[in-house]
């Protein structure tokens, strides 16, 4: 029997889960990550927020890391002052996931980063972020599409020639969009793999000197049931990255 690749997926947490879950504190992640990995033939493992020591143990036991979406990234990691509501970030989560990134790269294992994950890995490698795209006036492309259904593509991107994203999506495609932050200065060890109509970096890859990294600003986990290419990216991550 062929061993399934073990895919560690970073989890989020909330102290009060609401009445439906009896207001319990919970660790969680959107089911699309789990199901996307399962459909691609991988074995998903949830990685709850923990210590730096936990991060080392987790990475030792997985084959690949998936960094999920969620809160804004604390700008202190790229030496800027906070310009948004502090309740929108989780420094505790940042610290743990930065430890995951560092250890995964030390062990030279692949990383797939989605939305916040793309932003955090850029910061971890020396890049910076636009703290709030919605402050642009006028906003040329809407990057937070809520309340439009999450699986529905709302803006166009162009993939870079020779990139993994070009193989999966073709030269031009449309994607969903649920982010306030984006890459401003790209980390030196990363390269652009896709860009939006308003020149926001929508996809990244690592150069050949570090661990394999693929990042997307959109959410394949929201659209994998509706769109074939979003299933294909999970297959690529699990089986080829």
MIVOMAR-587005 format. One line per field, with one value per residue: residue number from 1; residue in one letter; chain; x, y, z of N, C-alpha, C in turn. Coordinates in steps of 0.001 Angstrom, whole numbers, padded with zeros to 6 digits. Example, Ala and Ser with C-alpha at 12.3 -4.5 7.8 and 13.67 -1.06 7.14 Angstrom:
<rs>
n [1,2]
res [a,s]
chain [A,A]
n_X [013190,012850]
n_Y [-005690,-002250]
n_Z [007800,007080]
ca_X [012300,013670]
ca_Y [-004500,-001060]
ca_Z [007800,007140]
c_X [013200,012900]
c_Y [-003300,000030]
c_Z [007800,007870]
</rs>
This chain:
<rs>
n [1,2,3,4,5,6,7,8,9,10,11,12,13,14,15,16,17,18,19,20,21,22,23,24,25,26,27,28,29,30,31,32,33,34,35,36,37,38,39,40,41,42,43,44,45,46,47,48,49,50,51,52,53,54,55,56,57,58,59,60,61,62,63,64,65,66,67,68,69,70,71,72,73,74,75,76,77,78,79,80,81,82,83,84,85,86,87,88,89,90,91,92,93,94,95,96,97,98,99,100,101,102,103,104,105,106,107,108,109,110,111,112,113,114,115,116,117,118,119,120,121,122,123,124,125,126,127,128,129,130,131,132,133,134,135,136,137,138,139,140,141,142,143,144,145,146,147,148,149,150,151,152,153,154,155,156,157,158,159,160,161,162,163,164,165,166,167,168,169,170,171,172,173,174,175,176,177,178,179,180,181,182,183,184,185,186,187,188,189,190,191,192,193,194,195,196,197,198,199,200,201,202,203,204,205,206,207,208,209,210,211,212,213,214,215,216,217,218,219,220,221,222,223,224,225,226,227,228,229,230,231,232,233,234,235,236,237,238,239,240,241]
res [x,x,x,x,x,x,x,x,x,x,x,x,x,x,x,x,x,x,x,x,x,x,x,x,x,x,x,x,x,x,x,x,x,x,x,x,x,x,x,x,x,x,x,x,x,x,x,x,x,x,x,x,x,x,x,x,x,x,x,x,x,x,x,x,x,x,x,x,x,x,x,x,x,x,x,x,x,x,x,x,x,x,x,x,x,x,x,x,x,x,x,x,x,x,x,x,x,x,x,x,x,x,x,x,x,x,x,x,x,x,x,x,x,x,x,x,x,x,x,x,x,x,x,x,x,x,x,x,x,x,x,x,x,x,x,x,x,x,x,x,x,x,x,x,x,x,x,x,x,x,x,x,x,x,x,x,x,x,x,x,x,x,x,x,x,x,x,x,x,x,x,x,x,x,x,x,x,x,x,x,x,x,x,x,x,x,x,x,x,x,x,x,x,x,x,x,x,x,x,x,x,x,x,x,x,x,x,x,x,x,x,x,x,x,x,x,x,x,x,x,x,x,x,x,x,x,x,x,x,x,x,x,x,x,x,x,x,x,x,x,x]
chain [A,A,A,A,A,A,A,A,A,A,A,A,A,A,A,A,A,A,A,A,A,A,A,A,A,A,A,A,A,A,A,A,A,A,A,A,A,A,A,A,A,A,A,A,A,A,A,A,A,A,A,A,A,A,A,A,A,A,A,A,A,A,A,A,A,A,A,A,A,A,A,A,A,A,A,A,A,A,A,A,A,A,A,A,A,A,A,A,A,A,A,A,A,A,A,A,A,A,A,A,A,A,A,A,A,A,A,A,A,A,A,A,A,A,A,A,A,A,A,A,A,A,A,A,A,A,A,A,A,A,A,A,A,A,A,A,A,A,A,A,A,A,A,A,A,A,A,A,A,A,A,A,A,A,A,A,A,A,A,A,A,A,A,A,A,A,A,A,A,A,A,A,A,A,A,A,A,A,A,A,A,A,A,A,A,A,A,A,A,A,A,A,A,A,A,A,A,A,A,A,A,A,A,A,A,A,A,A,A,A,A,A,A,A,A,A,A,A,A,A,A,A,A,A,A,A,A,A,A,A,A,A,A,A,A,A,A,A,A,A,A]
n_X [000844,000616,002155,000441,001089,001821,000177,000598,-001553,-001980,-003762,-006438,-007706,-010340,-011705,-014360,-016773,-019387,-023007,-023983,-021956,-021789,-020380,-017726,-014102,-012258,-010132,-009611,-010135,-011016,-013050,-012482,-009706,-008974,-010597,-009804,-007112,-007498,-008960,-006959,-005301,-003778,-002897,-004404,-003328,-004163,-002645,-002514,-002246,000729,003788,007157,008772,006912,006348,008677,008556,006160,006770,008770,007302,005672,005139,004717,003829,000912,-000094,-002673,-005493,-006750,-006339,-005087,-001595,000688,002155,004544,006419,007581,008628,006874,004417,001270,-001670,-004292,-007237,-006384,-007653,-007960,-005783,-003505,-001020,000030,-000623,000825,003492,003749,003302,005350,007459,006853,007279,010043,011199,010248,011514,014145,014267,013919,011447,008402,006204,002903,001069,-001713,-003546,-003524,-001390,000389,001080,002333,004538,006002,006713,008198,010446,011623,010162,007600,004292,001267,-000815,-003602,-005613,-008085,-008003,-007184,-008074,-009727,-010659,-009218,-009608,-011781,-010844,-011882,-014460,-016797,-020271,-020451,-020799,-018428,-017128,-017186,-015507,-014097,-012280,-009699,-006587,-003150,-000952,002550,004877,006312,005841,004490,001819,001030,001008,-001149,-003388,-003341,-002609,-004288,-006793,-009649,-010247,-011376,-011635,-010547,-009262,-007608,-005020,-001847,001039,003685,006558,008426,009904,013422,014079,011905,009691,007509,004520,001975,-000239,-002525,-005082,-004758,-002140,-001474,000309,-000502,000282,003030,006313,009133,012649,015307,017017,016045,013601,010897,008299,004984,002589,-000651,-002893,-005599,-008433,-008318,-009448,-012028,-013250,-012845,-014719,-016327,-014703,-012492,-009703,-009023,-009176,-007109,-004856,-004581,-003979,-001506,000006,-000056,001080,003226,004635]
n_Y [-001205,002159,004841,007623,011090,013118,015908,018761,021126,024435,025564,027657,029561,030187,031860,031955,030119,030506,030162,027843,025979,025761,027849,027176,027272,026803,024968,025301,024873,025876,023553,023090,022997,020555,018715,019229,018389,015686,014730,014951,012930,013074,012974,014785,016716,018452,021329,022705,025959,026518,026173,027302,025107,023075,023505,022625,019867,019189,019738,017900,015584,015748,015766,017921,021412,023351,026631,028482,030752,033756,035875,039318,040110,040961,044122,044643,042739,043484,045903,048153,050594,049876,050153,049427,047983,046394,044082,042565,040994,038332,037955,035822,033645,034421,034199,031445,030364,031559,030223,027648,028051,028700,026312,024413,025273,024944,022182,021747,021189,021220,024116,025279,028156,030084,033013,034822,033200,033378,036079,036060,034359,035821,038003,036632,036014,038411,040370,042975,044332,045734,047298,047741,047385,048456,051113,052480,054979,055837,052373,050232,047516,045303,043692,042402,040459,039751,040414,038545,035213,032852,031004,032112,033509,036788,038674,039253,037535,037330,034791,034018,033281,030061,029454,027406,027965,028853,026443,025174,026936,028233,031124,033341,033888,033879,034687,034130,036475,037546,039474,042000,042796,042797,041762,044083,044872,042420,039516,038773,036095,035105,034882,036479,034865,035240,037944,040630,042612,045186,045229,043901,041490,038210,035597,033536,032075,030156,030807,028737,028280,027783,026063,024371,026529,027578,030032,031508,034264,034101,031898,028654,026714,027538,027166,024697,022697,023737,024594,023332,023869,024667,022339,021072,022465,021623,018939,019266,020371,018314,016139,016938,019342]
n_Z [000000,-000934,000738,001955,001357,004141,005128,006803,008198,009024,011847,013099,015932,018302,021076,021929,020582,019965,020284,019000,019243,021940,023073,023367,023568,020590,018330,014866,011281,007935,006179,003515,003048,004217,002783,000162,000221,000887,-001373,-003226,-002561,-000266,003285,005603,008394,011245,012603,015542,017113,018849,020705,019847,020070,019721,017039,015762,016304,015004,012284,011798,011616,009393,005780,004085,004343,004846,004884,006166,005529,007229,010020,009839,009352,011885,011734,013013,012467,010110,010713,010822,011882,013426,011489,011436,012991,015951,016764,014554,014135,015132,017163,018547,016892,014619,015621,016106,013529,012086,013259,012337,009574,009520,010507,008675,006358,007186,007301,004678,003427,001447,001080,000970,000610,001535,000983,003850,004577,002372,002639,005161,004793,002978,004595,006547,005098,004627,003284,002797,003603,002160,004362,004362,001787,001213,001775,-000407,-002767,-005683,-005124,-007337,-007999,-006405,-003560,-001411,-001494,-000163,000268,-001857,-003073,-001804,-003481,-005954,-008710,-008886,-009842,-012334,-013033,-014099,-014890,-014482,-017072,-017253,-014620,-011935,-011542,-014047,-015447,-014225,-014298,-016725,-018864,-018290,-015861,-013617,-010197,-006770,-003986,-000906,000923,002867,003119,001330,-000603,-000520,-000763,-002290,-000925,-001186,-001861,-003145,-006017,-008380,-009290,-010167,-011028,-010366,-012077,-011136,-010421,-008046,-006243,-006730,-006707,-005685,-005921,-004763,-005310,-006638,-004533,-002007,000117,-001661,-002479,-002822,-003262,-002992,-003348,-003406,-002576,-002942,-001353,-000904,-003325,-004494,-005017,-007017,-009133,-011462,-011726,-009170,-007762,-009025,-008158,-005535,-006035,-007277,-005172,-003210,-004577,-006223,-005532]
ca_X [000000,001403,001999,-000074,001839,001225,000111,000263,-002323,-002026,-005117,-006745,-008400,-011247,-012011,-015802,-017232,-020787,-024044,-024145,-020930,-021808,-019424,-016448,-012916,-011995,-009151,-010399,-009742,-012072,-013027,-011974,-008308,-008966,-011198,-008950,-005960,-007973,-009280,-005702,-004568,-002952,-003432,-004324,-003142,-004356,-001562,-003012,-001270,001490,005072,008187,009206,005867,006501,009767,008050,005166,007402,009503,006372,004877,005875,004544,003092,-000045,-000401,-004043,-005913,-007214,-006122,-004012,-000268,001155,003192,005814,007369,008318,009063,005946,003417,-000063,-002596,-005627,-007748,-005556,-008444,-007928,-004556,-003189,000432,000297,-000639,001988,004719,003774,003431,006710,008297,006597,007958,011493,011582,009981,012594,015382,014197,013782,010175,007596,005182,001829,000562,-002965,-004025,-002655,-000174,001266,001570,003229,005807,006743,007283,009208,011642,012180,009311,006668,002898,000283,-001604,-005049,-005891,-009354,-007748,-006920,-009242,-010706,-010071,-009387,-010164,-012264,-010135,-012706,-015693,-017970,-021025,-020533,-020464,-016983,-016559,-017363,-014394,-014537,-011345,-008786,-005152,-002299,000140,003842,005374,007250,005442,003573,000450,000736,000683,-002439,-004485,-003185,-002063,-005263,-007921,-010299,-010181,-012095,-010769,-010995,-008114,-007375,-003587,-001200,002484,004187,007904,008581,011132,014428,014140,010644,009434,006090,003957,000709,-000491,-003890,-005231,-004266,-000732,-001277,000889,-001521,000904,004481,007081,010498,013700,015829,017991,015394,012547,009819,007213,003950,001605,-001708,-003629,-007010,-008782,-008735,-010252,-013418,-013787,-012380,-015854,-016951,-013763,-011526,-008324,-008776,-008872,-005804,-003757,-004392,-003273,-000114,000649,000080,001819,004358,005387]
ca_Y [000000,003384,005771,008938,012226,013742,017351,019531,022327,025322,025804,028899,029303,031221,031613,031758,029594,030834,029346,026550,025076,025911,028903,026560,027640,025730,025026,025006,025356,025624,022164,023014,022561,019123,017954,019388,017499,014304,014420,014882,011743,013330,012744,016075,016743,019797,021792,023789,026949,026041,026816,027105,023712,022279,023669,021740,018489,019030,019718,016636,014480,015947,015827,019254,022349,024289,027796,028843,032139,034172,037238,040145,039896,042083,044842,044747,041792,044164,047191,049250,050832,049342,051134,048837,047536,045308,042859,041832,040207,037419,037849,034445,032806,034820,033655,029999,030042,031930,029091,026573,028398,028587,024908,023724,025632,024313,020782,021760,020589,022177,024937,025887,029250,030644,034299,035244,032395,034015,037325,035771,033795,036947,038734,035771,035993,039751,041278,043831,044245,046805,046936,047771,047776,049181,052538,053104,055713,054745,051039,049817,046162,044951,042490,041744,040331,039506,039160,037668,033844,032685,030205,032823,034380,038180,039511,038521,037530,036779,033986,034246,032202,029170,029200,026289,028456,028877,025064,024780,027860,028923,032476,034250,033248,034717,034063,034799,037447,037814,039968,043431,043014,042174,041978,045371,044544,040970,039000,038486,034680,034751,035500,036628,033804,035737,039338,041057,043724,046407,045001,043259,040152,037205,034284,033562,030838,030350,030506,027378,028182,027465,025049,024648,027344,028079,030797,032187,035230,033703,030754,027396,025947,027968,026953,023425,021902,024365,024947,022240,024299,024737,020957,020735,023016,020708,017764,019662,020534,017018,015125,017417,020445]
ca_Z [000000,-001047,001854,001582,001884,005327,004883,007995,007860,010187,012350,013793,017186,018785,022488,022079,019294,019748,020917,018335,019775,023402,023438,023707,022794,019629,017246,013674,009964,006958,005711,002154,003057,004517,001687,-001010,000408,000813,-002764,-003966,-002143,000904,004627,006289,009842,011782,013462,016395,017564,020000,020967,018830,020200,019062,015594,015332,016341,013940,010964,011691,011371,008175,004516,003515,005194,004257,005712,005823,005636,008554,010495,009309,009920,012698,010980,013736,011881,009040,011254,010566,012914,013154,010927,011396,014285,016477,016926,013287,014028,016230,017279,018980,015695,013821,016199,015885,012109,011696,013678,011374,008322,009700,010657,007410,005444,007664,006898,003208,003029,000677,001731,000181,001434,001020,001495,004952,004525,001386,003227,006279,004317,002410,005727,007169,004259,004510,002529,003533,003170,002239,005540,004116,000404,001110,001966,-001708,-003273,-005580,-005148,-008736,-007997,-005072,-003106,-000389,-002275,000677,000456,-003032,-002659,-001705,-004570,-007224,-009097,-009009,-010602,-013211,-012782,-015155,-014342,-015121,-017924,-016583,-013235,-011685,-011707,-015485,-015820,-013653,-014601,-017993,-018757,-017681,-015190,-012607,-008874,-005693,-003321,000466,001691,003042,003006,000172,-000656,-001018,-001240,-002348,-000325,-002220,-002247,-003801,-007317,-008708,-010128,-010723,-010676,-010674,-013022,-010497,-010080,-006750,-006380,-006406,-006592,-005493,-005860,-004296,-006272,-006471,-003446,-000735,000037,-002619,-001927,-003726,-002515,-003741,-002541,-003394,-001731,-003572,-000387,-001028,-004673,-005066,-005495,-008185,-010199,-011654,-011478,-007730,-007371,-009595,-007367,-004410,-006562,-007486,-003867,-002539,-005337,-007021,-004934]
c_X [000877,001100,001508,000840,001094,001327,-000322,-000396,-002452,-003463,-005222,-007402,-009295,-011654,-013490,-016380,-018705,-021745,-024149,-023152,-020724,-020745,-018054,-015293,-012578,-010768,-009871,-009648,-010875,-011930,-012467,-010520,-008222,-009463,-010376,-007738,-006380,-008270,-008024,-004849,-003656,-003670,-003301,-004222,-003273,-003229,-002060,-001893,-000598,002771,006029,008700,008195,006042,007585,009291,007052,005845,008175,008589,005551,005773,005832,003693,002146,-000326,-001728,-004303,-006352,-006891,-005076,-002700,000150,002292,004512,006867,008125,008547,008198,004979,002061,-000973,-003998,-005998,-006970,-006322,-008428,-006667,-004404,-001681,000839,000336,000545,003249,004845,004003,004772,007690,008101,007350,009462,011939,011341,011069,013917,015433,013986,012557,009307,006539,004195,001141,-000634,-003286,-003101,-001329,000844,001887,002609,004565,006648,007425,008406,010528,012178,011378,008413,005279,002252,-000661,-003107,-005329,-007147,-009178,-007399,-008197,-008949,-010001,-010290,-009965,-010593,-011615,-010810,-014114,-016934,-018971,-021211,-020110,-018975,-016354,-016567,-016154,-014882,-013524,-010327,-007352,-004437,-001151,001421,004274,006413,006894,004555,002128,000062,000334,-000735,-003587,-004444,-002691,-002998,-006397,-008559,-010349,-011094,-011130,-011331,-009837,-008090,-005902,-003048,000295,002792,005579,008072,009916,012120,014445,012851,010552,007937,005656,002621,000483,-001901,-003888,-004713,-002871,-000495,-000719,-000110,-000953,002404,005041,008459,011467,014346,016742,017374,014336,011535,008670,006275,002929,000599,-002474,-005112,-007202,-009234,-009629,-011722,-014066,-013449,-013528,-016393,-016018,-012652,-010097,-008007,-008596,-007470,-004657,-003521,-003653,-001792,000624,000929,001074,003082,005211,006566]
c_Y [001253,004323,007126,010030,012854,015258,018053,020841,023199,025655,027188,028549,030475,030864,031333,031375,029860,029793,027949,025513,025309,026884,028368,027224,026490,026034,024609,025382,025072,024238,022023,022595,021047,018318,018063,018474,016040,013882,014263,013687,011936,013010,014038,015923,018187,020137,022959,024715,026461,026836,026616,025668,022766,022325,022746,020299,018240,018850,018422,015494,014618,015917,017216,020090,023188,025388,028377,030345,032487,035622,037992,039801,041147,042807,044990,043813,042401,045637,048361,049394,050313,050444,050560,048373,046307,044009,042000,040990,039296,037226,036444,033502,033131,034129,032163,029672,030496,030830,027896,026822,028173,027135,024128,024035,025015,022852,020611,020978,021637,022898,025448,026906,029914,031953,034836,034488,032950,035274,037046,035221,034865,037749,037928,035809,037387,040741,042118,043720,045623,046424,046914,048300,048622,050681,053247,053765,056246,053398,050441,048414,045846,043634,041816,041640,040043,040656,038300,036261,033545,031890,030941,033697,035806,039101,038646,038579,037013,036030,034233,033026,031378,028838,027965,026718,028546,027474,024686,025622,028434,030344,033425,033457,034262,033955,034794,035690,037826,038331,041490,043768,042357,042451,043372,045163,043033,040563,038574,037044,034184,035423,035523,035495,034208,037157,039723,042226,045041,046214,044574,041856,039123,035795,034426,032150,031166,030197,029175,027201,027796,026383,025390,025388,027739,028816,031453,033113,034892,032427,029543,026561,026340,027462,025592,022565,022429,024507,023905,022659,024377,023340,020578,021294,022170,019450,018073,019740,019178,016110,015607,018478,019922]
c_Z [000000,000116,001348,002131,003069,005176,006170,007613,009108,010561,012986,015122,017540,020207,022721,020727,019021,020305,020310,018843,021270,023908,023845,022956,021849,018771,015976,012407,008999,006339,004307,002067,003242,003322,000407,-000950,000288,-000624,-003614,-003559,-000958,002200,005419,007804,010309,012747,014315,016845,018837,020160,019789,018864,019555,017546,015049,015274,015216,012581,010742,011251,010088,006941,003899,004458,004353,005272,005252,005959,007051,008834,009673,010009,010686,011971,011727,013138,010702,009391,010802,011733,012460,012610,010755,012803,014764,016663,015664,013119,015241,016271,017708,017786,014791,014320,015925,014417,011542,012091,012753,010065,008447,009773,009373,006394,005879,007243,005387,002723,002333,001519,000685,001067,000768,001739,002590,004912,003547,001969,004310,005792,003634,003512,006378,006410,003950,003695,003422,002918,003058,003380,005278,002714,000273,001299,000660,-002227,-004674,-005612,-006538,-008899,-006572,-004644,-001911,-000960,-001442,000501,-000796,-002613,-002803,-002846,-005910,-007550,-009342,-009681,-011337,-012692,-014026,-014503,-015135,-015929,-017166,-015151,-013135,-011896,-013177,-015961,-015388,-014203,-016014,-017779,-018022,-017045,-014248,-011296,-007894,-004914,-001958,001311,001733,002836,001740,000240,-001209,-001615,-001167,-001746,-001412,-002712,-002890,-005168,-007581,-009630,-010743,-010223,-011114,-011651,-012451,-009893,-008635,-006993,-005869,-006267,-006463,-005573,-005301,-005458,-005892,-005268,-002110,-000947,-001055,-001936,-003056,-002880,-003430,-002809,-002460,-002579,-002551,-002662,-000419,-002321,-005274,-005590,-006825,-009378,-010289,-011320,-009993,-007135,-007844,-008762,-006119,-004858,-006763,-006154,-003225,-003256,-006039,-006340,-004112]
</rs>
